Amino acid sequence: MTITCDVAVLGGGTGGYVAAIRAAQLGKQVVIIEQDKLGGTCLHRGCIPSKALLRSAELYAQMKDSLSYGIETSGLSLVFPKVQQRKQGIVDQLHKGVQYLMSKHKIQVIHGKGRVIGPSIFSPKSGAVAVELHDGDMETIVPTHLILATGSRPRVLAGLEPDGKHVLSSDEALLLEELPASIIIVGGGVIGVEWASLLHDFGVNVTVVEAAAQLLPNEDEEVARELQKQLERRGIEILTGCKVQAETVEKDNTGIAITAVQDSNEVRLQADKLLVSIGRQANVENIGLENTDIALHQGYIRVNESMQTTEPHIYAIGDCIGGLQLAHAASHEGLVAVHHLAGEPSHGYDVRHVPRCVYTRPEVASVGLNEKEAKEQGIDIKIGRVPFSAIGKALVHGEKEGFVKVIADRKSNDIVGVQMIGAHVTELISQAALAQVLDATPWEIGQTVFAHPSLAEILGEAALAVDGNAVGI
């Protein structure tokens, strides 16, 4: 069977279904092809389920500390199957919501494995998609424009491939039926530290091994140091500048052991389980790219500022193009691609305006350049830094750790980056992102009237601190 349409989207994750919706809103006939469930990694194996677990872990930790708020509790216990049940309920509800949106916008959803095919009897140019349906039948989708949104998967470390028992990726970790007593986490990036935070709050003995000199290697050094201090204060063991030797792994009924090397010294680590969280790799294999002239760069699909591949009628968005592998980045890339193919005005895509969030306890959030990056680009910077301990609402919440740091160009006075670590900063960072989109200066942010008491006051104070005008410190 052959189906023709204006836009076909290969991949029904966040970027894919957002692109499909916007194309339908613009009057396009849209087909979306998904081999698993609509919502993709973010909804089913990433953002949403992990944040549901993090929320339960955060609440459990707060309840154990309730006496500091004047509330005495007794009989507190963790029922992990209920935690997992709540997580799955949230995922299921949102999945139904995505399905409803497909129906609302009259987007045809085809469940099956799609492969791009080259010029054929169906089309004189590449970009048609052959779909193997779950029942074994085949359908061919012939679009005017194709958007590739095939996502990514956990990167595998040779010698430590996930087996579901001793070695886990984040995919397997989300399916745990019971908590281990101890775990080694290989990788101190975003995924690794989030798992470290939530598992420790659930009572698991956690060791994090990171090869780089700091946790969160792509984030501000000062923020990374503060996060490590706070995690270690809670009892999480962290080894930075440390590499595991996969060939030394030993597994038995009691757990897993492995050797790591730090400063030329060998460290033997042992735990019930080991979680590998060393990033994600693009799903670019077995999708038919060899039938096209689409170019790859370092394992990712190469695109221009409009998300066009080297075949102009074929676009690519999300994790499969690299860059910021974030759901909200993928969504924005999808909008850019659809606006371009539809001939609609678009302001393009600037990664400096995309907020980055880490949902540990305390949270980390940033937008734009960090201090080191700004200096490496030759920018003469000035910095305003305010601790949460100076903010009344943070004291009221009992969460005074962390700070906000505003970095500005001394010459132009433009804000080049904002770094945050502290409670609920993932909710505050969008204000800083908006300021960057509007090319706001620290003075302009400082003139904003922030509600009092509120955590958001800290951004205004940090902006004023850039020029030494903060009033609360």
N, C-alpha and C positions, 0 to 999 in steps of 0.2 A: 504494500500500500504506500502511496506517495502523498505527502502532505506539504502544501506550499504555504508560506507565511512571510510576513514582513521581517520579523525578528525571531530567531531561535536562540535560546540560551542553553548552553551545555553545562549543567550544574545548578542545583536548586538550593545552594547555601544562601547565606545572608546577602552577599553581593549579587548573586544570580536572581533571587526572587525580587529584590528591590529593583534591579534593572528591568525585569519583566513587568513589574507593576507600572513603573514610570513609562515604559514603552506603550503599554496598554492605555494609560491615561492620555498619551499623545495620539491615540487613535490607531495604533499599530495592531496588526494581528500577530499574536505572540504564542509561541510554543516553548515550553520549558521541559528539558529532558533531565531526569534525575534517576540514578540507578538505585538509590536507597530511599531515605526519607527527606521530604522538603524541610529546609532549615539547616541541613548540612552539619558540619563540624561544630559550629558555634552553638547551635541549639541542642544537639544530641550528644556531643563528645567534647565540648569545650567551654565556651563562655558561660552559658546558662547553668548547666549542671555543676560546674566547679564553683560558681558563685553561690549556688544554693547550699553546697556543702560548707563553703566559707562562712555563710551567714549562720548556719547552725553551730559551727565551731566558735564563732565570735560570741554568740548568745550564751553558749555553754560556759565559756571563759568568764563572761561578765557575771553570770549567775554564781559561779564559784567565788567571785570577788564581791558578792552583794553586800557583805558586812561593811565594806568600806563606804557604802552608800546608806548605811543605817538599816539595812534589811537583813534579817537573819533567816537563813533557809536550813532545811534539814531534809534528809532523804533524797538529795539530788543524785540522779544517775543518768547516764547516757544510754539511750536505746538506739543503737546504730541502724538496725533495720528500719526504724521509723524515720531516721534521717534520710536514708536512701529512698524510702517511700515518698517523703515530702519532695525530695529532689525530682523524682520521676513524675510526680503529679504536676509540678511546674512545667517540666518539659512537655508533657502530654497536652497540657492546656495551651501552651504557646504553639505547639505543632498543629493543633486544631485551628488556631487563629490564622496560621499561614495558609492552611488548606482553604479556609473561608475566603481569604484575600484572593486566592487564585480563582475561586468561583465568582467572587464579586466582580473582578475585572475581566472575566471571561477569557482567562488564560488557559490554554489547553496544556495539561500536564501529561507527559508520557513517561511511564516508569520503565526504565530499561538502561542498558549500557550503550552509550553512544560513541561512535567513532567518526571523525571527519573524513570525508572521501574526496578524492580529486575530481578533475573534470570527467564527466560521464554522460550517459544518456539523459540523466536527470538535470544536469546543469553544465554549461560550457566552462564554468570555472569552479575551483575548489570551494568548499564551504557547506556543501550538503552534508547531512549527518545520517549515517546508517545506524539504526537503533535495534539492538537485540532485546526483545521484550522478555519479561520473566517467564512467559509460557513457551519461549523458543521461537515465536514468530518474529518477523523482521518488518520494520517500517523505515521509510526514508523521508527525512525532513529536508525540504528545499527552501531555505530562507533567502531573502534579499541581503540581510545582514546576519552574521553569527557572532554571538558573544560567548567566549570561553570563560567559564567560571568554575574550574574543576578543583580548586582548593588545594589542600596539602594534607600531609599525614606526619605522624611523629617520626623524627629522624632516628635511625637505628645506629647503634654503636657496635661495630664488629666484635663478636665474642660475647656481647651482652644483648642478644636478640630477645625480645619479650617472649616468655613461655607461659605467661598467665599464672605461674605458681611462685617462682623465685624472683623472676625479672619481669617488671611491669613497664609499660609506657603509660602515659596519662589515660589512654583509652581503657586499659585493663584496670587501672586504679579506680576509675569512676564506677566500676562494677563490683568492687570489693563487697563481699557479704559480711565480713567481719574485719575488724581492725587488727593489724599486726601489733605485736608488742614493740617492735623496733623496725626502723627502715633506714637504708642508705639512699640518699637522693644524689644522683650524678648529674650535675648541672645546676648552677645557681642563677639562671636567668629568670624570666618572669614566671614561667610554669613551675620551675623548681622551687622558688621561694614561696609561691602561693601554696603549693602542696606541703612544704615544710611548716608553714604557719598553721594551716588547718589541721594537719595531722598531729602536731604538737598540742594544739588546743584540745584535741580529742583524747590526749593522753598517750600518744605514741612517742617513743624515744627516737629522735630524729638526728641524723648526721647529714650535712650537705657538703658535697665535694665539688668545687668549682675550679676549672683549670686557669681561668683568668685571675688577675691580681685582686679583683673585687667582685662582689655580688653585682647583679644587674650590670654587666660590662658596658652596655650602651647608655647608661644613665650617668648622672652627675656623680663625681667621686665623693663629694661631701654627703650627698643623699645616701649613697651606697654604704658609706662608713656608719652613718646613723642607723640605717636599717640593720646592718650586721650587729651593731651594739645592742639594739633593742631585741633582736631575735636571740642573741646569746644571753642577754639578761633573763629571757624567759626559759633558758635551758637548752636551746638548740645548739648543737655542736656544728661549727662551720670551719671548713678547711679551704682557704683560697690559695691560688697558686699551686694547686694540687691536682695531679692527674692519676686516674685509675689505670691500672694495668690489667686489661681485660683478660689476658692470657693466664692470670693468676687466680681466676674465679674458681671457687669450689662450692658445690651445692650438695646438700644432704637433707635428711628429714628435719634437721634442727634449724635450717635456714641457709644463708649464703654468706660467703666470706670472700674478700677481695683485697688486694694490696694497692695502696695509693702511694705516690711519691710526692713529697713536699720538701723543697729546699735540699734535694738529694737524699733526704731521709725517707725510708720506707715506713709506711703506717699500715698495719693490718686492721681492717675493718670487718665487723661481723654483725649481721642483723637477720631478722626474719625474712625481710624482702628487700629488693633493690629497685628503685624507680629511676629509669633513664629519661632525663628531660633536657636534651641537648639541642632543642629547636625543632623545626619542621621543614620538610622538603616538599617541593611542588609536585602535584600530580600531573605530570606532562607525558608520562609513558602510556602507551596503549590507548591513546585518544585520537590517533590518526594524523599526528602532526607531520609524519613522514610523507603524507600525501599532499602536503602544501608547501609553500615557500616561506612558511613562518620561521623566523629566526629565534634561537635560544641564546641566552647569555648566562653563563654560570648556573645552568640548570633551571632557569626561569624563562618564561616567554617574554621576548623583548617588545615593548610598546612605546609609542610616543606620548606626548602630553595629552592627547585626546583618547588614549587607550587603544589606538589602532596598532595592530601587528604589522609586520612587513607585507601582509596582504590586506590592503586598506579596507576591504569590506568585512574583514574579520577582526573583532576586538577581543581583548582579554583583560580580566579584572581579578582582584583579590589575591589570595595567597600564591596562585600560579604565576604571578608576575613578580614576586618578591617584594622588596621594599618593606613597608610597615605591614606585617601580617596581622592585621587587626580587622575585626568584623566591621567596625564603623568606617575604616578606610576602604574596605571592599565595597560597602554600600555607596560611598561617595564616588568611587571609581565607576561603579555601575551607572550612576546618574550622569557622570561626565560622558561616558561612552554613548548612552542613549541620546543625550542632548546633541551630541556631535552627529550621530548617524541620522537623526531626525532634522538636522539643520537648525536646531534651536540654539539660542545664545547660551554660552557657557563660560564661566570664569576660570575654567581649567582646574588644576589640582596642584596644591602646594603642600608638600609633606610637612613644612614648618608650621602649618596651621592645624595639624592633626594631633589631638591630645593622646598621650600614652598613659595607661593606668595599670597599676599593680595592686591587687586586692589582698595584700597581706595585712597583718595587724602589727604596726600601723601601716596605713595605705601609702602608696607612692604614686605621684602623678606629675607629668611634665608636658610641656609644649615648646616647640622651637629648639634652639641650641642650648646645650649645657655650657658651663664655664670653660671647660677644656676645648670643646669644639669651637666656641667663639674665639678663643685665643689663637687656635690653630688657623683660623680664617683671617687672622690679622686684625680683628676688631678690637679697638681700644674700649674696654668695657668698664662699666661702673655697676655696683651691686648693692641691692637693698636686701637685708635679711632680718626676719623677725621670728622669734620663737613662739610656739603656741602657748607657752607658759605665760606670755604677756596678754593673752586673750581670755576675757572673762568666761565666755561660753565654753572654752576648752576646759577650764577648771571646773565649771558646773558639770560637764560631762564626765569628769574624772579622766580625761585623756589629754594631758598637757605635753606629751612628748612630740618632738619634731619641730619643723620650721617651714617657712615659705621664703623663697629666694627669687628675686626679680633681677634679671640681667638686662642692661640697656647699653646701647651704643653711645659712648660719650660724645661722639661727633654729631650724629644725627638726632640723638635722644630717643630713637626708636627702641621699643622693647624687642630684644632678640630671643629671649627665652624666659620661661618661668618653671621653677622646680619646687615641688612640694613633697613633704613627708609628714604624715600625721593622720589623725582621725578624720574620715570622710573627705579627704582631699580629692578623691575621684569625682565627687560632686562639685567641688570648687573649681576644678581645672578648666571647665568650659567657659567660665568668665574670663580667664586669662587667654583662652583660645580666641574668644570673640574680640578681645582687646587687640590681639595680633592681626586678625582679619581687618580690623578697622584702623590699623597702623597707629594705635594709641601710644601716647608717651606715658612715662611713669606719673607725670604731673596730672594728666587727664584722668588716670585711674584714681589717683589720690584725691581728686575733686569729686569723685563719685560718693554719694551718701550711702553708706552701708548701714543696714539695720543693726541696732545694738540691744541686747547682746546677740551676736551671731559669729559663727566660725569664719564667715566670709570677710569679716572686718580685717582679717590678717592680710588679705591681698592688698587692700587699700593702705595699710600700714607699711607693708613691704615695698610698695610702689613709692610711698613718700620717703622711705628710708634710703632709696637710691640716691637722693640728693641731700640726705641728712635731715629730713623734715618730719620723720615719724614722731608722733606725739605720745605714744604708749610705751616707749622704751627709752 
